[in-house]
Amino acid sequence: MKAAVGDRIVTASGVVGGAVRDGVVTECPHDDGSPPYRVKWSDTGEETLVHPGPDTFVDPDARAARGEEAEPRQGRALTWDVRITVVESGGSTTAEATVTNGPPDALRAVGHARKAPEDPEVPLIGDELAVGRALRRLADRLLAVAEQDVSAAVGHRAHVHK
């Protein structure tokens, strides 16, 4: 891995569910661009010394934007946000899950939950069921889009395992 001052560096979390962090290389003590690097993190503004591992890459687009030759792409990091809206009314809950940025076409799915008349009113359970169903449908839609994209890329009908 090689970096230069001003390059964007991205590191995946070492724990499940952890955040992906990105920052800017502020100091590169070796002339050949090898690690370690001093990085100013965008989420905290803190500067730390980074010894990058396999979960870290230098974004070559930052270097290319400065008119320098970019290193071949080592990986990439994306953030797709899912917005979930929940509406409850009279023992019925509806949840809408929408990918707000990510695939070129907006993906949206809806899930419903309805309590039985004899069951007690526990809004959290209705929320969990409706949101879970909306997210499951959203995942199915995303896999269907991926299947279409794979089919288009390979020139014949493809099947994506779920």
N, C-alpha and C positions, 0 to 999 in steps of 0.2 A: 504494500500500500504506500502510495506517495501522496503528499498533500503540500499545499503552499498556503501562506497567509492569505486569508480572505475566502478560502474554500469552505463550503458547507459540509459538515460531517453529521452523519445520522447513525444513531445507535439504538438497536432494539433492546427492549427490557430483558433482563435476565430472569424475570419471574412471570408466570402466567398472569395475564391481565394487566401487566405493567405498561407504562406509557413508552412510546417511542420518543426519544429525545433527539433534538437537532441543535446544532450550534455552528459557530463560525470559528475557524482556526485563526487564533490571534498571534501565535508564535510557533515557529517550526525551527528548533535549534539545529537540526542537521541540514547541511547544504543539499543533500540528495533527496530531501523531502520525506525521509523515513521517520517513523514514530520515535519517541512520543511527541504529542502536540499539546500546546496550551489551547483550550477551547472555551469560548464564552457561550454558555447555554442559553437558548432563547426563552426557555420556560422560567428560569430563575435569575438570569443575568450574572450568575456566578461563573467565575473562571476556574477551571481545574486542569490538571495535567492528565492527559488521556493516553493510555496504552491500548490502542484498539485491538479488539478480538475479531472473531469471524462474524459477529453480529453487528459489525460497524462497517460503514463504507463512506468514501468521499464522493460527494455529488459532482460529477464531471461537468455538469451544466454551468455550475458557478464559475469554473475555470474558463470554459468556452465563452461565457458572457464577458469576461475580461479580455477576450481576444487571444488567449493562450491555448496551446495544444492540450486537449483534454485526454486524460488517461481513459482506457477502455472502461466501460461501465462495469462495476463490480456488483451492483445490486441496486435496489431502489426502495424507497419508502413512500407509502401513500396513506392518507387518512380519509376514510369514508365515514361520514356521519349518518346516523339513523335517528330520525326524529319520531318519537312515539307520542301520539295524542290519544288520551283516554277520555271517554264521555260515558257517564253513568246516568241512568234514568229509570226509575220504577223497576228495580230488580234486573235490569238489562245493562250490560256494559259493552261498548264498542271501542276497539282500539285500532288506530291507523298507524302503520309503520311505513315511513318513507325514507329512502336514501336521498339525503339532501345535497350531497356532492359525491361524485364517484363516476359511475358509468355515464356515458353520454346521454342516455335516455333515463328520465326519472323513473325509479321503480317504486311501486306503492302496493301495499296489501292491507287488507282489513281482517280483523278477527272479532268474533262475537262471543259473549257468554250470557247466559240467562239462568237465574236461580229458580229452583223449583218453588212453588208457592208455599210449601210446608217448611222449607229451609229457612234458617235465620239469616238476617241481612248482615253479610260480612263483605264489605266493599273490596277489601284487599284480595280476597279469593277471586272475585269477578275480574279485577284488574289483571291478576296473574294469568288467569285462563285466556282472557281476550288478547292480552299482549303476547302470550306464548303462541296463540293461534295465528296472530298477525305476523309474528316473526317467522314462524314455520312457513307460512305462505310466501313471505318475502324471500326466504331462502330458496324455496322451490322456484320462484320466478327468476331469481338470479342464476340458478343452475340451468334453467331453460334458456336464458339469454346466452350463457356460456356455451351451451350445447349448440345453439344456432351459430355462434361465432366460430366454434371449432369446425363445424360442418362447412362453413364458408371458407375457412382457411385451408382445409384439406381437400375441398372440392367434391365431397360426397357426404352422405348422411352419417353423422357421428352420434355416439351415445356417451353421455357423461354419467358415470356411476354416482349414485346418491348415497 
